[in-house]
């Protein structure tokens, strides 16, 4: 399945940052999991973070888990 068009795919691979998190809730209702998998696999250095028991609105649904997950990511 081609989840992202070829021109964008090439651009994603050129992103140069020290860290990038692709975060989503395990009950995500807007973003397709295949897209976040692809982003994490295509962007150099990206890490996918799956947040438990939340949806697209993780920062509001469970701010402690969201913040701790992002802080842990930034520390590692």
C-alpha positions as CSV (number, residue, x, y, z in Angstrom):
1,X,0.0,0.0,0.0
2,X,1.4,3.4,-1.0
3,X,0.3,5.5,1.9
4,X,2.3,8.6,1.0
5,X,2.9,10.0,-2.5
6,X,6.3,9.7,-4.0
7,X,7.3,13.4,-4.0
8,X,6.4,13.7,-0.3
9,X,8.2,10.4,0.5
10,X,11.4,11.8,-1.0
11,X,11.1,15.0,1.1
12,X,10.5,13.1,4.3
13,X,13.7,11.3,3.9
14,X,15.6,14.6,3.7
15,X,14.4,15.9,7.1
16,X,17.5,16.5,9.3
17,X,16.8,17.0,13.0
18,X,18.4,15.5,16.0
19,X,15.1,14.1,17.3
20,X,11.6,13.8,16.2
21,X,8.7,12.0,17.8
22,X,5.7,10.6,16.0
23,X,3.2,10.3,18.8
24,X,-0.3,8.8,18.7
25,X,-2.8,7.3,21.0
26,X,-3.6,3.6,20.9
27,X,-7.3,4.6,20.3
28,X,-6.5,7.1,17.5
29,X,-9.6,8.0,15.5
30,X,-8.2,10.4,12.9
31,X,-4.7,9.3,11.9
32,X,-4.2,6.0,10.1
33,X,-1.7,3.8,11.9
34,X,0.0,2.9,8.6
35,X,0.8,6.6,8.1
36,X,2.5,7.0,11.5
37,X,4.4,3.7,10.9
38,X,5.5,5.1,7.6
39,X,6.5,8.5,8.9
40,X,8.6,6.9,11.7
41,X,10.3,4.5,9.3
42,X,11.0,7.2,6.6
43,X,12.1,10.3,8.6
44,X,15.7,9.7,9.8
45,X,16.0,9.4,13.5
46,X,12.2,9.5,14.1
47,X,10.7,7.4,16.9
48,X,7.0,6.4,17.1
49,X,5.4,6.7,20.5
50,X,2.1,4.9,21.2
51,X,0.3,6.3,24.2
52,X,-2.0,3.9,26.0
53,X,-5.7,4.4,26.6
54,X,-6.0,7.7,24.7
55,X,-7.0,8.9,21.3
56,X,-6.0,11.9,19.1
57,X,-6.4,14.2,22.1
58,X,-3.8,12.5,24.3
59,X,-2.4,15.8,25.8
60,X,-5.9,16.5,27.2
61,X,-7.0,13.0,28.0
62,X,-3.8,12.0,30.0
63,X,-1.4,14.9,30.2
64,X,0.9,13.2,32.7
65,X,1.5,10.2,30.4
66,X,1.8,12.4,27.4
67,X,4.3,14.7,29.0
68,X,6.3,11.9,30.6
69,X,6.5,10.1,27.3
70,X,7.8,13.1,25.5
71,X,10.3,14.0,28.2
72,X,11.6,10.5,28.3
73,X,12.0,10.6,24.5
74,X,13.9,13.9,24.7
75,X,16.2,12.6,27.4
76,X,17.3,9.5,25.5
